[in-house]
Amino acid sequence: MRYIATVMLIIAGFVTAGWAATGDNLTQQPITYDAPNAIVYHPELPANDLARFSPTNIGSGQLPMPLERKPEAPPRIMWGTDVQITGVAIRTPKGVDMQSWTGTPIYTAVCRSISSGSGDTLWVFRSTDNGYTWSPFGYYYSSVVGDRMSSANLVIGTGGNSEIWAGAIYTSGTNHGDLVIGRWNTSGTFLGFNWPRGSGNADTVAQMSMARSNDNAWAATIMFQQTTGAGTDPLINHLTTTDFGTTWVYGPNRSGSHDPHLAFGNAGLAIFTYRSDFTGQGIGLQRSTNNGASWSGSLFITTDPDSSFEPRIALDHVNPIASQVGWIIYRFSYSTSDQDIYYAYTTDGGATWTGYNGLAASTSNELLPDIFCAPESPSNFVRATYETYAGGDHIAYQSASASAPTTWSSPVWISDYTPTGTTPAHPGSNGAGNGCVVYEGVGPTAAWFDYFNFTGVEEGNAKVTPQARLTLGAARPSVLSRSTSIAFSLPKSGSVDLAVYDIAGRKVATLAQGTMSAGSHEVSWNGAKAPAGVYLYRLSFGGTTLTDRMVVVK
C-alpha cells in the first residue's frame, strides 16, 4: 500500500495548513513557515520546508491562484530576453517539459534535485500571460533522501477531460522502474497519483515519453526504455489507456532499442520513433491509426545504428491520415567533433518517409534536438531546437510548416544563458499560438523561458491589461494563394499601424495606418503576387504590439 498526502497552501501572512498520512487516515497538522517573497517570477520553497509537508514517502501539493501577484507593468518579453521560471539544479536526463494549447495557459514541469532534507521534487509552473510571469501550480516530491525523479513529461487534457498530468521516472532504493503521474484539475486542485506500472519495479527505466490523443480526450500512451537486468539489451515498452489512467494495457515491446519519443497527430494517428542497436537499422518508427490500440511493424529511415541518435517526432494536427505531415529530427554523428542535425519527413501519415535531410550542419557539434508541432489549427507550425557549439554554446531554433515541410527558417541563437549540455531544450507554443522555448541554463542554474521570432519583428502578443481589449485575429485563411482577411479590435480610438512583413523582416504592405475608432475592424491583403513563404502581420497601437503569421502558397 502506498501512503500519499496532499497539501493546500494558502498564503495569508505566514501560516498554512498541511495534511499528513497516518495509515489509511488523514490528520490535519499546522505548518508554519515564512512565505517566499519572490512569488511571481521564480518562487522557491526551501528544501527543509518541503520536507515538513509530509512524513510519507511520496507527498504532493497544490497551490491556489491567489499566488499570482503580478506587477503593474511587467517587462515586454521580446527575443533575447529570457524569463527565469525556477532556480535550483535540474535533474537529468530530460529535466524539463512544456505544454500548452492556443488560448490556454502554458505549463512547465521541472524535475529538481534537492541538496538535503528530502528527495527530488517535480514542480509544475504555470503562466497565464504568455510567459511574462510564472507561478507555482503544483508539485510532488519524495521525502526520502536519495530518491530521484527524471524524464519530466506533461500532458494537458481538453474537452471533456481537462486534467493536467505531470509524469516522471521515480527511483527509490533498488526500485528503478516506477512511473508516477501527478494529476491536477485546471483550478490547481490535486486529484491524486497514477502508477501506470504499479510500484516497486526492480528493473530500470531510463527514458519515458508520454502523449495524449488529440481525438479521444480519455486516451494516452507512455513509451519507455526498459532494462530488465544486468547485461540485458534495453527494450522499448509501452502502456496505453483509453480511460485516462483508470486502466493501463501493455503493448508489444521492441528489443535492442533506445530513446523512444511519441507524438499523436490527427484522426487517431500516433507514431513513435526510436534508435535500434541492430546491424542495418538505425532510426526506426512504428505507427498506429487507432490512437495506440495497435501498432504496425517497424520502418527505418536510417540504416546505421552507430551514427544516428536522439530521434524526436512531431505530427501535424489538421490533415487526414492519408495526407498528414510529420517530421523526425535526429543527431547524425560523423565523428565525436562533427555532429549535425538531420531530419526526415512524411506527407502521407508516416507510410513513407524522405530522410537524410540536413537541418543544421557546421564544423562544430549540434546535438540534443527536440521538435514540436503546434496543435492549434490552422497554423500547423513545427518548431525545432538543438544545442549548437558553432560560435559558442547556444540553443538554436528553426521552424517550418505543414504546407512547406522542407522550408525551414534560418537558425537563430536564442538562449541568454549557457545550456547545460545534458538536458534538451523544448520548443512549444504559448497561449497566443506563437513559438516559445524552455531550457535549462547555467549562470545561474535555472529553467529559462523565451519566446521570439527570427525576423527582428516581435512575435507574440505583448502584455495587455484586462481593461485594454486590444485583439488581433487569425488571418482567414491563414494559408493562402490569393487574398485573406484580418480582423482586429481597438479598446479606444487612436493611432494604428497594421503591416505585413516577409521572413527577412522587410515590410511588404501597409494594411491600416492612422487614427481609427474604437471597436472591431477588418482589412484584407492580396498575396497573389507575393512569393511563397511565411509572412508576419503586426498590429501596433498605444505602445502595444500584437503579431501573428500566415503562409502564402503557390
N, C-alpha and C positions, 0 to 999 in steps of 0.2 A: 504494500500500500504506500502511496506517495502522499505526504502531507504538504499542503501548499498554503500560502497565506496571501491575502491581498491587502493593499494599503491605499487609503484615500488621504491625500494631503490637502488640507485647506489652510491656505496661508492667511492667517489673521493674527497679527502680532508674531509670537514665536511659538505657539502651541498648536500641535496637530494630534491626531489620534491614529493608532495603528491596531492591526489585528494580528494575533499570533495563534498558531495552531497548537492545540493540546489534544493529542489523539485525534478523534473524529469531531471534537468540539472546538468552536472558536470562542476565544475570550478576548474582551476588549482591554487594551492596556494603553495608558497615556504615554506619549513620547514627546519630549521637549527638545527642541534644537533651535539654533539660530537660522532663520530663513535666509537663503542666499540673496545678495543684493542685485547681482548682475543677472536678472531673471529673464531678460528679453533675448540678448544676443547669444550667450552661451552659458546658461546657468549650470552650476555644478553643486552636487551634494557630496560632502566629504565621505571618504570610504568608511570611516567609523560610524557615520550616521546611517549609511546603507546597511551596515551590519546589524544595527539595532532594530531594523524594521521587523525582523522575524528570526527566531532561532531555528527554523526549519531549514531543510537542505535547499529548497527552491523557494524563493519569495518573488512577489510581483508587486507592481504598483500602478496607479493611475493618477493623473494629475488634471485637475479641472481647468476649464478655460479662463477663469479669472487670473491665472498666472500670466496671461499675455498682456503685459503692461507696456504698450508701445510708446515710443517717443512721439512728440507732436510733429516733428519734421525729420523723419528718417532720411538717411543719405540716399541719393539716387544711385542705384547699383547699375553700373554700365560695365562693358567688357573691361577686364583687367582689375576690377575691384572685388576681391573675394571676401565673403562673409564667413566668419567663424561660427560653426554650428555648435561644436563642443570641443573641449580640450581633453587631456589625458591620453595616454598611449592606447592605440587601437590594436586589437588582436588580429593577427594574420593567420591564415590567408583570408582574403575577402572579408575585411572587417567592416565594410560599409555597403549599403544598398540604398536605392531611392526609387520611389514610385509616385505617380500622380496621374490624374485624368484632367482633361481640359475643364476649367470652371470649378475645380475642387482644390483643396489644399495639397501641398507637397509633403510627403512623409519620407524621413530618412531613418534607417536603422543603423546603429553603431555598436559593434562588439568591443567593449572597453576592458582592458586589463587593469586590475586594481592591485596596487603595490602591497597592501597589507590590510588585514581585518576581514577580508571576505574573498570569495572567488570572483570570476568575471561577471560583468553586467551587460545585458543587452538593453540599450536605451532606444526609444523611438522619439524622434523630434518632429515637430510639425510647423509648417509655415502657412499662414493664411493670406499672405500678401505677396505671393510670387517669389519668395526667397529673401525679402528685405530683412525680416526678423524671424527668429526661430524660438520656439518654446518647447520644453519637455512635454511629451504627450503620455508616455507610459514607460515602464521598464520591467524587467525581471532579472534576477541575479541568483547566484549560488552563495550561500553563507559559508561554504566550506573552502578554506584557504587552499589554493592549488587547483580548484576546479576551473575548467576552461570552456569558453564559448567562441565559436568561429563560424565563418561562412554565413554571414548575415543575409537573410532573404526577406523581402517584403511582398505581400500580396494584398491588393485592395479589392474588395468585393463591390459590386454595383447592382443596381436594380433591386430585386427582392432580397439581396444579401449584401449589405454594406459594411461587413466587418473588415477590420484591419488585422492582418496576420503578420507577425514578425517571428521568423524561424531561425534556428541556429543548430549547429552540431554541438552537443553537450558532452564533455569528457569529465568523468569523475572516477578517481581511483583506477581500477582495472577496466572500467567500462568506457570504451572509446567510440561506441557506435550509436548513441542515443540521438534522436532527432526531437527537438522540442519546439513547439509553436505557442506563442502567447497571443491571445485574441482580445481585441477591444472593439467596442462599437464606436461610431463617429463622434459620440459625446465624450469619449475617453474613459468609459466605464470598462473595467477589466472583466472579461467574460469567462476566463479560465484558461487552462492549459490543454494542449492536444499533444499526444505522444504517438505519432504515426507508426512507430516500430515497437511500441511499448517501452519499457525501461530496463536497464541492467544488461544491455547488449555488450558482450565482451569482444566483439570484432571491432574493426577500425573503420570509421567513415572519415574520408579526407576532404570531401567536397560535396556540396549539395546545390541543386538549382530547383527552385520552386516557382510555379507559374499557375495562373488561373485561366480557365476558359473564358473567351470573350462572348460565347454564345449561350453558355449554361452557367448561371450565377452560382451554382452549387457544385461545380466540377473544378478540380485542381489536381495537379500532378507534381510529384517530387522525384527528381533524378538524383542519384548519389553514387559516389565512388566508394566501393566497399572492399576491404581486405579481410578474409576470414581467418587468417593465421599466418605465422611466420613462414616466409619462403613461398607463399602462395601468390599467384598473379592477382592484381586488382581486377575488379569487375564493375560494370555499371548496372545498378539495380534501380527499380523504380516502383513507386506506390501511387495509386490513383484513387481519388474519392469522387463520388457523384452526389454526396450528401454533405459536402463541405466539412468533412472531418469526423463525422459520426462513425463511419467505417472506412478502412483503407484496404485496397486489394493490391497484392504484388503482381507485377507483370513479368514477362520473360527478361532475364538478365543477359548482359553482354560481357563475356570474359576477355581478359587481356586488354582492358580499356581504361582510359583516364579522362579527366577533365570534362565531365558532362555539362551541357548547357541546353536549356529548354526554352522554346517560345511557342505561344499559341498565336494563330492568325485568325482568319475569318471562316465562318461556315464549318466549324468543327476541325479545322486543320491544326495539327500540332507536329512539330519536328524537334528532335533533339540531336545534337551533334556531339562528337567525342573524338578522342585520339586513340588509335589502335596500335598495339605493340607488334602485331604480326607482320611478317615479311610481305611486301606487295600491297600493304594497306597503310593508310595514314589518317587523314581527317575523314571520318565517316559520319553517316546520319541515318536515322530511321524516322519514318513519318506515320502519322495517324490521321485519318479523315473522320474520326468519330469521337473527338475530344479525349483521346488517350485510352479508349476502351480496348483497342487492339492496334498493333504496330506492324509495319511492313518489314521486310528484310533489309539488310544494310546496303547502302550505296556509298561509294567512296569518291571524294573529289580530289584527293591526293593519294599517291601510292608509295610514299617514302616515310616510314614511321620515325626515322631519325632526323627529319628536317622540318616537320610541321607540328606546331604546338599551340596550345591555348585557344581552341576554337570557340567562337561565340556566335549566336544566331539571332536574327530578327526577321519577323514576317510582317507584311502589311496587314491592315485591319479592315479593308474595304472590298477588295476584289473577290470574286468567287474563286473556289479552289483551282479551277482549270486555268485561271489567269493570275493567280496570286503571286506577288513578287516577294522574294526573300533574299537575304544576304548571310553568308558565313564569313566572318573575319577571323584571321589567324596569323600567328607569327611564323615566318619562314626563316630558317637558320642556314645561312651559307657557311658561317664559322662562328666561333664564340664572340668575335668582334664585329661581325657583319650580319645583323638580323633585321629583317624587314617585315612590314605588314602587308599581307595579301588578302584578297577576298574572292569568293565565288558567289554567283548569283543565279537565281531561278526566276522565270516568268510564267511557270506552269504549275505552281503549287508544290514545288520540290520534286517533281517527277524526273526532271533533267536539270543539270547544272553546268554552267560555264565557269571554269576555275582558273587558277594561276594568274589572276589579275593583280598587278601591283598597285597598292594604295599609298604606301609610304616607303620609299627606298632612299637610303643615303649610305655613306661610308661608315656611319656610326650605327649604334643599335637602336631599334624601335621594338618595344615589347609591351606586354600586359595590355592587349587590346580588349575593348568591350564595345557593344553595339546595342542600339535601342531604336525601335520604330514607334513613333508617336501613335497612340491608339486612337486619337481623335480623327474623325472624318470631317472634311475630305483631304486634309493636308498630307498625311501619309509620308512624313519626312523621316528618314533614317539618319541617326546621329552616331558617329563613331569616335572613340577616344583611344589613345595609346600613349605610353611614355616614350619620349624621344630624347636621345643624347646629342642630337645634332645642334651644335651651338650652345650647349649647356644641358641642363636636365629639366625637362618641362613636360606638362600634359598638353598634347596636341589634340585638336578637334577638327573633324571634317563631316560634311553632310551631303546627302543626295535625296532623291525622291523616288517613289514607286513609278512615276511616269517617265523618269530618266535614271534608271538604276545604276548606270555606269558613269554618270556625270557627277563627279564629286567636287565639292568646293576645295579651294586650296587650303592646306593645313595652316592652322593658326595656333600659336603657343598661348595658352590661356591661364596657366597657373601662376599666381603671385608667389607661391611658396614651393620649395623643392619637394617633389613627390618622394615617397619612401622607397620605391623600387621593389616593394613586396606586395602591395595591395593595388589592384587596378582601379582607375577612376571609373565612375559610372555615369554615362550620359543619360539624359532624361528629357522630360517635357514639363515645364512649370504650369501653374494653373491657368496662365494666359495662352498656353499652347506653343510656347517658344522654347528653344533648346536651352538646356542647363546641364551642369556637371557637378557632381560631388566627388571629392577625393581626399585622401589622407596626405597631408603635407607636414613638413618639419620646419621649425624656426618661427613660431613654436609648433610642437606636435599637436595636431588638431584635425578634425574633419572640417573641410572647407567647401563652400558652395559658390558657384559663379554661374551667371547666365549672360549671354553675349551674342555677338554676330561676327561675321567675317568680312564686313564691308566698311566698317567705320561708322555705319548708321546704327543707332541703338536698336536692338531687337528685344522686345519685351515691353510689357505695359509698366510704365513708371508708377510710382506710388500715388494713389489718388485717395483723398479723404472721402468718407462715406457720403458727405454732403455734395461733393462735386461729381455729378453724374456724367462725366465725360466718357464716351464709349466709341469704339471703332469696331465695326462688324467685319466678318469674314467676306472676302470677295465672292460674288455669286455670278458665275462659277469661279472657283479658285484655280482650277486647271482649265486653261482657255486657249483657243486658237484665234478668236476674234475679239469680241467685246465682253466686258464684265462690269458689274455694278458694285459699288462700295457704299455702305450706309454708315453714318456716324451721327452722334448726338452731342449737343453742347449744353452745359448747365446754365449758361447765361450768354448774352450777346458779347462778341469780342472778336479779336483778330485771329484768323485761322490760316494755316498753311497745310495743305494736303498734297503730297508729291509722290511720284513713283521713282524708284532708284533701281539700277541694274546691279548685278552681282559684284561689280567693282566699286560701287558706291557713287556712281555718276547719276545725276538727276536726268531722268528720261522724259518726264512730263509733270506739269503742274495741274492738279485737278481742281483745287479750290484755293483761293487766296484773297485776303481782305476781310472786312468786317461782315459777320454773319449773325443772324438772330439765334436766340436760344431755341432748343428743340431738335427734332430729327431732320436729317438731310441725307440726300443720296446723290452720288455722282457716278459717271461711267467713264471707262477707259477703253479705247480700241487698241488692242495689242496685235492687230493683224500684221502690221509692218515691223513689229519688234522681233529681234532674233529669239529663238527658243532658249529657254533658261529660266532661272529663278529671279523673281523681282520682289523688292520690298516696297510697301507703301507706308508712308509715315505721316501721322497727323500731329501737328504742333498747335497747342492752344494754352494760353495763360501760364507758360512755363512748364507745362507737362507735355510729354511726347508719348504717343502710342504707335506701335508698329506691328504690322502683320505681313504675310507674304503670299505670293501667288506664283503659278508656273505657266509659262507660255510654251505650248507645244505646236509642232508643225506637222 
